[in-house]
């Protein structure tokens, strides 16, 4: 393939497609050069290094996923929003396994602060406000959701659940039901836990109604 038309954006898109095909860990400048039929050196006018390429793919994946989640969440609240959010992540991971892995790449703080990762955090917290969660419980819940979603998706994609019934498509909605029930009945702080002054954290509507 001719070198004409190669840009950082085109190389990033090609790298993202390669990640989905062969795995994010196998995406390098050298592999991309072979894909385009050019010498490695010809790509370094567009990319600094393989790490730069991986970072660009991660930023692309974060932006794509944020757009998908935002569209899924439009007009939804409560459990509907939770399910839409979770399903958007799982569907993206199934369709773009390499890009989903890229989206988990640890970015430099300055790069992360300017990335679509900020949108992901805001959307997660918007869902949790629908459950009347405030700090520090909101942060605890953000970590819980991230752990459950990413853990389930990773284990599922790795085949860890394939050896037994029921199927993962049956388990997934039950997991979301359980998360919804937990968020509606969030536990009170543990003895000795530091709760910000003025917080309504000790009182949960789901616990007292």
Phi and psi in degrees as a GROMACS rama.xvg file:
@    title "Ramachandran Plot"
@    xaxis  label "Phi"
@    yaxis  label "Psi"
@TYPE xy
-69.5492  155.623  UNK-2
-74.6636  -25.7912  UNK-3
-53.7734  135.653  UNK-4
90.6802  -4.25153  UNK-5
-72.7997  128.964  UNK-6
-137.115  168.506  UNK-7
-61.3247  -38.8525  UNK-8
-65.6514  -44.2995  UNK-9
-65.7632  -40.3586  UNK-10
-65.9527  -37.177  UNK-11
-64.5591  -44.0042  UNK-12
-62.8661  -43.2082  UNK-13
-64.4073  -38.9494  UNK-14
-64.1156  -37.8511  UNK-15
-64.8884  -42.1825  UNK-16
-65.2247  -39.2018  UNK-17
-63.0487  -40.5073  UNK-18
-59.0896  -41.1215  UNK-19
-66.8507  -30.3551  UNK-20
-83.7724  -43.704  UNK-21
-119.382  -7.95763  UNK-22
108.783  138.422  UNK-23
-60.7471  -34.6292  UNK-24
-66.758  -19.6001  UNK-25
-94.5006  0.225559  UNK-26
-83.4662  117.894  UNK-27
-138.119  167.677  UNK-28
-61.3559  -40.0227  UNK-29
-63.0492  -43.4929  UNK-30
-64.8125  -37.4474  UNK-31
-69.6501  -37.0314  UNK-32
-63.0825  -42.9749  UNK-33
-61.9238  -39.4039  UNK-34
-59.3688  -40.3507  UNK-35
-90.8318  -4.12201  UNK-36
69.6734  36.3057  UNK-37
-128.233  170.22  UNK-38
-76.8138  150.187  UNK-39
-52.3185  -43.0769  UNK-40
-59.974  -28.3131  UNK-41
-70.011  -16.9799  UNK-42
-90.6194  -15.7401  UNK-43
-75.9267  -3.68235  UNK-44
-81.8018  -11.9565  UNK-45
-113.272  -28.6279  UNK-46
-127.585  140.533  UNK-47
-77.3285  -37.0441  UNK-48
-170.54  176.218  UNK-49
-64.7696  -32.9391  UNK-50
-66.7558  -38.244  UNK-51
-62.3861  -42.1608  UNK-52
-61.0053  -46.1416  UNK-53
-62.9571  -38.8972  UNK-54
-63.5941  -42.6382  UNK-55
-62.2594  -40.2483  UNK-56
-65.9631  -40.3888  UNK-57
-60.7987  -43.6549  UNK-58
-65.7127  -38.8258  UNK-59
-62.2145  -46.5527  UNK-60
-63.3007  -42.4949  UNK-61
-60.5464  -41.7879  UNK-62
-67.8089  -44.4515  UNK-63
-60.8224  -45.4584  UNK-64
-67.3594  -38.8774  UNK-65
-62.9983  -41.4308  UNK-66
-62.9851  -41.0186  UNK-67
-66.7508  -43.619  UNK-68
-64.732  -43.1696  UNK-69
-59.7054  -42.8982  UNK-70
-64.4833  -39.0935  UNK-71
-67.9852  -32.7022  UNK-72
-81.721  -17.5948  UNK-73
-51.6931  121.577  UNK-74
77.5817  8.28032  UNK-75
-110.453  154.863  UNK-76
-150.565  165.393  UNK-77
59.5824  -136.88  UNK-78
-63.8429  -35.9081  UNK-79
-59.3494  -41.3432  UNK-80
-67.9842  -42.2525  UNK-81
-58.6144  -46.5977  UNK-82
-66.7873  -41.658  UNK-83
-63.1878  -42.701  UNK-84
-60.2526  -51.743  UNK-85
-64.2932  -43.1078  UNK-86
-66.657  -34.4768  UNK-87
-63.7541  -41.0233  UNK-88
-65.0095  -46.6785  UNK-89
-65.7997  -42.4843  UNK-90
-63.418  -41.5434  UNK-91
-63.4302  -42.2862  UNK-92
-63.4991  -36.629  UNK-93
-70.3302  -39.8409  UNK-94
-78.1628  -33.5463  UNK-95
-134.098  70.3627  UNK-96
-59.9862  -38.6332  UNK-97
-69.4702  -40.5184  UNK-98
-68.6908  -36.1986  UNK-99
-62.4281  -42.4002  UNK-100
-61.1656  -41.1642  UNK-101
-61.1566  -36.9945  UNK-102
-64.1578  -16.9983  UNK-103
-91.6111  -0.0660555  UNK-104
-62.439  136.358  UNK-105
-75.5067  119.864  UNK-106
-101.639  156.315  UNK-107
-59.4796  143.7  UNK-108
-51.7197  -42.5011  UNK-109
-67.0821  -39.1732  UNK-110
-67.721  -43.4246  UNK-111
-62.0363  -39.344  UNK-112
-65.5284  -24.8625  UNK-113
-100.705  5.4055  UNK-114
-94.65  174.524  UNK-115
-71.5666  -5.45468  UNK-116
-58.6581  -30.7154  UNK-117
-63.2072  -39.1759  UNK-118
-64.1887  -39.3953  UNK-119
-59.7572  -45.3623  UNK-120
-62.4669  -43.1532  UNK-121
-64.8911  -40.2609  UNK-122
-67.6821  -37.3571  UNK-123
-63.2763  -45.1092  UNK-124
-68.8779  -30.8385  UNK-125
-64.1058  -40.0136  UNK-126
-62.5197  -43.4503  UNK-127
-70.208  -28.4274  UNK-128
-64.1022  -26.6263  UNK-129
-68.3115  -15.0602  UNK-130
-102.649  11.8987  UNK-131
62.0977  31.7621  UNK-132
-92.3058  131.778  UNK-133
-119.063  176.279  UNK-134
-72.6009  146.672  UNK-135
-86.7559  -1.07223  UNK-136
-62.1209  -32.1337  UNK-137
-61.4578  -42.9334  UNK-138
-65.7841  -41.2452  UNK-139
-58.0758  -42.4269  UNK-140
-69.7444  -36.7184  UNK-141
-58.498  -44.8346  UNK-142
-66.6515  -37.1907  UNK-143
-63.2908  -50.0116  UNK-144
-61.3016  -44.3248  UNK-145
-60.384  -41.1744  UNK-146
-66.3381  -43.836  UNK-147
-68.2494  -49.5684  UNK-148
-61.6073  -52.1418  UNK-149
-67.9799  -39.139  UNK-150
-61.9614  -47.0202  UNK-151
-64.625  -47.5206  UNK-152
-61.1274  -41.9135  UNK-153
-67.4455  -44.5943  UNK-154
-66.7837  -39.956  UNK-155
-62.8785  -48.5784  UNK-156
-65.726  -28.0891  UNK-157
-83.0266  -1.22758  UNK-158
83.2492  11.1905  UNK-159
-67.6601  -22.3859  UNK-160
-102.045  4.48608  UNK-161
-80.1031  -7.50099  UNK-162
-90.001  -4.01293  UNK-163
-145.423  160.984  UNK-164
-98.78  156.6  UNK-165
-74.3497  172.091  UNK-166
-71.1736  162.933  UNK-167
-65.0684  -27.5559  UNK-168
-69.0031  -21.8834  UNK-169
-84.4962  -35.7597  UNK-170
-72.2574  -38.4786  UNK-171
-53.0936  -51.7786  UNK-172
-64.4325  -27.8726  UNK-173
-69.8531  -36.4463  UNK-174
-62.1206  -43.1323  UNK-175
-66.9854  -36.9885  UNK-176
-60.515  -42.9212  UNK-177
-66.0225  -40.8279  UNK-178
-64.6525  -41.1326  UNK-179
-61.097  -44.4473  UNK-180
-63.3543  -40.3737  UNK-181
-65.5542  -44.6354  UNK-182
-65.9293  -31.6952  UNK-183
-77.2864  -18.5752  UNK-184
-129.685  53.0598  UNK-185
-62.9582  134.857  UNK-186
-67.0959  149.93  UNK-187
-67.4924  160.257  UNK-188
-57.7974  148.427  UNK-189
-75.9804  154.641  UNK-190
-55.2719  129.777  UNK-191
87.3201  -3.79235  UNK-192
-70.6497  138.967  UNK-193
-79.1656  114.866  UNK-194
-113.343  126.992  UNK-195
-56.0071  143.918  UNK-196
-59.7842  136.4  UNK-197
83.0378  -1.26564  UNK-198
-74.1058  147.192  UNK-199
-97.0553  17.3571  UNK-200
-53.7148  -40.069  UNK-201
-64.403  -16.0507  UNK-202
-110.863  125.386  UNK-203
-125.439  127.254  UNK-204
-55.895  -41.1339  UNK-205
-64.0959  -24.7466  UNK-206
-84.8465  -25.8057  UNK-207
-112.732  -8.62028  UNK-208
